[in-house]
Amino acid sequence: MMLLERINRCRGVEQNFNKTKYFFFKERWDSVIVYSSKAISHNTSKEILNFTYYMRGYSFMKKKLFKETQKEYSAVTIDFPLYNLIIRNLGGIALEQRKYKLAIHYFEKLNTLPKKNDSYLKKSSVIHDLGLCYFHLKEFEKAENYLLKGAALQKKENDTLLLISSYMDIANLYYEQYKDSQAIPYFEKAYALSQKIKKFEIKQNAALNMAVVEENRKDLTKAMLYRKEYDTWKDSVNNQNKIWAVAETEKNML
């Protein structure tokens, strides 16, 4: 059962909790924060409170307010059925804050879970993030092991978006060690896959990586072509962000 389905199954009669769920599904994080505060004040059910604190913490996380996220998550009891997702999110926050050893602590908890207990997790992404932590800690052998394992799982899952990112990270791992002959094929794989998706930012990053590769190869003609492609995708990302900003402003005015 998917995350949103599990949340939707938690039913309450109190209107603020129902509004919290509604705005959570709509990804209206500010509204979730407002109504979850009211729901917490008007509910005593442990199940409803756990789901409310989870949605509230998740909304703070989406707004990059990590201290608030950690505060809300600390109020969730350990028997909460989605508690492993809280561990996952705390690990992601630690990784983003460059607290790599703390992130490893969280991710290792999830990596050792029995298979029946990780149905809500994207296990391949946990393994990948473990690899990233070791990469940043300069523990390259461990990083390689986890990044390759994560990519292999993502390939089986046909998860193109995650696989592209994994290929880029593997390439950067080898590039960091001056192993260009191992790095370049992964940059090329990432670029080839990026042609099959519609995510402009990923296309932009893949093209930029190939531009750098060709510059280092002294093939300035190819490098220039990739740079032009990079600029095209960069403009597309900027235009898309402007459209989203206008849409968000109009939505908040409703």
C-alpha positions as CSV (number, residue, x, y, z in Angstrom):
1,M,0.0,0.0,0.0
2,M,1.3,3.4,-1.0
3,L,2.1,6.1,1.6
4,L,-0.8,8.4,0.6
5,E,-3.2,5.4,0.7
6,R,-2.1,4.6,4.2
7,I,-2.6,8.2,5.3
8,N,-6.0,8.4,3.6
9,R,-7.1,5.3,5.6
10,C,-6.6,7.1,8.8
11,R,-10.0,8.6,9.3
12,G,-11.1,11.2,11.7
13,V,-14.3,13.3,12.1
14,E,-12.4,16.5,13.2
15,Q,-12.4,19.0,10.3
16,N,-8.9,20.3,10.9
17,F,-7.4,16.8,10.5
18,N,-9.3,16.2,7.3
19,K,-8.2,19.6,6.0
20,T,-4.6,18.7,6.9
21,K,-4.9,15.5,4.8
22,Y,-6.5,17.3,1.9
23,F,-3.8,19.9,1.7
24,F,-1.1,17.2,2.2
25,F,-2.4,15.4,-0.9
26,K,-2.4,18.7,-2.8
27,E,1.2,19.5,-1.6
28,R,0.1,22.8,-0.1
29,W,2.7,22.7,2.7
30,D,1.8,26.1,4.3
31,S,-1.8,25.0,4.6
32,V,-0.8,21.7,6.1
33,I,1.2,23.5,8.7
34,V,-1.7,25.8,9.6
35,Y,-4.4,23.1,9.9
36,S,-2.2,20.5,11.5
37,S,-1.5,22.9,14.4
38,K,-5.3,23.2,14.9
39,A,-5.8,19.4,14.5
40,I,-3.2,18.7,17.2
41,S,-5.1,21.0,19.6
42,H,-8.4,19.3,18.9
43,N,-7.5,15.5,18.8
44,T,-6.5,13.0,21.5
45,S,-6.4,9.9,19.3
46,K,-2.8,8.6,19.2
47,E,-3.2,7.4,15.6
48,I,-4.5,10.7,14.4
49,L,-1.9,12.6,16.3
50,N,0.9,10.4,14.8
51,F,-0.3,11.0,11.3
52,T,-0.8,14.7,11.9
53,Y,2.8,15.1,13.3
54,Y,4.1,13.1,10.4
55,M,2.4,15.3,7.8
56,R,3.4,18.5,9.7
57,G,7.0,17.4,9.9
58,Y,7.1,16.4,6.2
59,S,5.7,19.8,5.2
60,F,8.4,21.6,7.2
61,M,11.0,19.4,5.5
62,K,9.7,20.3,2.1
63,K,10.1,24.0,3.1
64,K,13.7,23.2,4.2
65,L,12.8,24.0,7.9
66,F,14.7,21.1,9.3
67,K,14.7,22.0,13.0
68,E,10.9,22.2,12.9
69,T,10.8,18.9,11.0
70,Q,12.9,17.2,13.7
71,K,10.7,18.7,16.5
72,E,7.5,17.3,14.9
73,Y,9.0,13.9,14.2
74,S,10.1,13.6,17.8
75,A,6.5,13.7,18.8
76,V,5.6,10.6,16.8
77,T,5.6,7.3,18.7
78,I,7.8,4.5,17.6
79,D,4.8,2.2,16.9
80,F,3.7,4.5,14.1
81,P,3.2,2.3,11.0
82,L,5.3,4.7,8.9
83,Y,8.0,5.3,11.4
84,N,10.7,3.9,9.0
85,L,9.8,6.8,6.6
86,I,10.6,9.2,9.5
87,I,14.1,7.5,9.8
88,R,14.5,7.8,6.1
89,N,13.7,11.5,6.1
90,L,15.9,12.3,9.1
91,G,18.7,10.5,7.2
92,G,18.0,12.7,4.2
93,I,18.1,15.8,6.3
94,A,21.4,14.8,7.8
95,L,22.9,14.1,4.3
96,E,21.7,17.5,3.1
97,Q,23.3,19.2,6.2
98,R,26.5,17.3,5.5
99,K,26.3,15.4,8.7
100,Y,27.4,12.3,6.9
101,K,28.1,10.0,9.9
102,L,24.7,10.8,11.4
103,A,23.1,10.1,8.0
104,I,24.9,6.7,7.8
105,H,23.5,5.9,11.3
106,Y,19.9,6.4,10.0
107,F,20.4,4.7,6.7
108,E,22.1,1.6,8.2
109,K,19.0,1.1,10.4
110,L,16.9,0.9,7.2
111,N,19.4,-1.1,5.2
112,T,19.3,-3.9,7.8
113,L,15.5,-4.1,8.0
114,P,13.9,-7.4,7.0
115,K,12.3,-7.2,3.6
116,K,8.8,-7.4,5.0
117,N,9.4,-4.2,7.0
118,D,10.6,-1.9,4.2
119,S,7.6,-1.9,1.9
120,Y,7.2,1.9,2.2
121,L,10.9,2.5,1.5
122,K,12.7,2.8,-1.8
123,K,15.5,0.6,-0.6
124,S,17.7,1.3,-3.7
125,S,17.7,5.0,-2.8
126,V,18.7,4.3,0.8
127,I,21.6,2.2,-0.5
128,H,22.5,5.0,-3.0
129,D,22.5,7.6,-0.2
130,L,24.8,5.4,1.9
131,G,27.2,5.5,-1.0
132,L,26.9,9.3,-1.2
133,C,27.8,9.6,2.5
134,Y,30.9,7.4,2.1
135,F,31.8,9.3,-1.0
136,H,31.8,12.6,0.8
137,L,33.8,11.0,3.7
138,K,36.4,10.0,1.1
139,E,35.8,6.3,1.9
140,F,35.8,5.5,-1.8
141,E,35.8,1.7,-1.6
142,K,32.6,1.6,0.5
143,A,31.1,4.4,-1.7
144,E,31.7,2.4,-4.8
145,N,30.1,-0.7,-3.3
146,Y,26.9,1.0,-2.3
147,L,26.6,3.2,-5.4
148,L,27.0,0.3,-7.7
149,K,24.6,-1.9,-5.7
150,G,22.0,0.9,-5.6
151,A,22.3,1.5,-9.4
152,A,21.8,-2.3,-10.1
153,L,18.6,-2.3,-8.0
154,Q,17.3,0.8,-9.8
155,K,18.0,-0.8,-13.2
156,K,15.9,-3.8,-12.2
157,E,13.2,-1.5,-11.0
158,N,13.3,0.5,-14.3
159,D,13.6,3.7,-12.3
160,T,15.1,5.9,-14.9
161,L,15.3,9.1,-12.9
162,L,17.1,7.6,-10.0
163,L,19.3,5.6,-12.3
164,I,20.5,8.7,-14.1
165,S,21.4,10.3,-10.8
166,S,23.2,7.1,-9.7
167,Y,25.2,7.0,-12.9
168,M,26.3,10.6,-12.4
169,D,27.3,10.0,-8.8
170,I,29.3,6.9,-9.8
171,A,31.0,8.9,-12.6
172,N,31.9,11.6,-10.1
173,L,33.2,9.0,-7.7
174,Y,35.7,7.7,-10.3
175,Y,36.4,11.3,-11.5
176,E,37.4,12.3,-8.0
177,Q,40.0,9.5,-8.0
178,Y,41.2,10.5,-11.5
179,K,39.9,7.2,-12.9
180,D,38.6,8.9,-16.1
181,S,38.4,5.7,-18.1
182,Q,35.8,4.4,-15.6
183,A,34.0,7.7,-15.0
184,I,33.4,8.6,-18.6
185,P,31.2,5.6,-19.6
186,Y,28.9,6.4,-16.7
187,F,28.6,10.1,-17.7
188,E,27.7,8.8,-21.2
189,K,25.1,6.4,-19.8
190,A,23.5,9.2,-17.8
191,Y,23.4,11.4,-20.8
192,A,21.9,8.7,-23.0
193,L,19.1,8.0,-20.4
194,S,18.5,11.8,-20.0
195,Q,17.3,11.9,-23.6
196,K,14.4,9.7,-22.6
197,I,12.9,11.8,-19.9
198,K,11.3,15.2,-19.6
199,K,13.0,16.6,-16.5
200,F,14.8,19.7,-17.7
201,E,17.1,19.9,-14.7
202,I,18.4,16.4,-15.1
203,K,18.9,17.0,-18.9
204,Q,20.8,20.2,-18.0
205,N,23.2,18.4,-15.6
206,A,23.8,15.5,-18.0
207,A,24.7,17.9,-20.8
208,L,27.0,19.9,-18.6
209,N,28.8,16.8,-17.5
210,M,29.4,15.8,-21.1
211,A,30.7,19.3,-21.9
212,V,33.3,19.0,-19.1
213,V,34.2,15.5,-20.3
214,E,34.8,16.8,-23.9
215,E,36.7,19.8,-22.7
216,N,39.1,17.5,-20.8
217,R,39.4,15.4,-23.9
218,K,40.3,18.6,-25.8
219,D,37.4,18.1,-28.2
220,L,36.3,21.7,-28.1
221,T,33.7,21.3,-30.9
222,K,31.8,18.7,-29.0
223,A,32.2,20.5,-25.8
224,M,30.6,23.6,-27.3
225,L,27.7,21.7,-28.6
226,Y,27.0,20.2,-25.1
227,R,27.4,23.7,-23.6
228,K,24.7,25.0,-26.0
229,E,22.5,22.1,-25.1
230,Y,23.1,22.9,-21.4
231,D,22.1,26.5,-21.9
232,T,18.9,25.4,-23.7
233,W,17.9,23.2,-20.8
234,K,18.9,25.9,-18.3
235,D,16.6,28.3,-20.0
236,S,13.8,25.7,-19.9
237,V,14.3,25.2,-16.1
238,N,14.2,29.0,-15.5
239,N,11.0,29.4,-17.6
240,Q,9.4,26.4,-15.8
241,N,10.3,27.9,-12.4
242,K,8.7,31.2,-13.4
243,I,5.5,29.4,-14.5
244,W,5.4,27.5,-11.2
245,A,6.0,30.7,-9.2
246,V,3.1,32.5,-10.9
247,A,0.9,29.4,-10.5
248,E,1.8,29.2,-6.7
249,T,1.0,32.9,-6.3
250,E,-2.4,32.5,-8.0
251,K,-3.2,29.4,-6.0
252,N,-2.4,31.1,-2.7
253,M,-4.8,34.0,-3.7
254,L,-7.7,31.6,-4.0
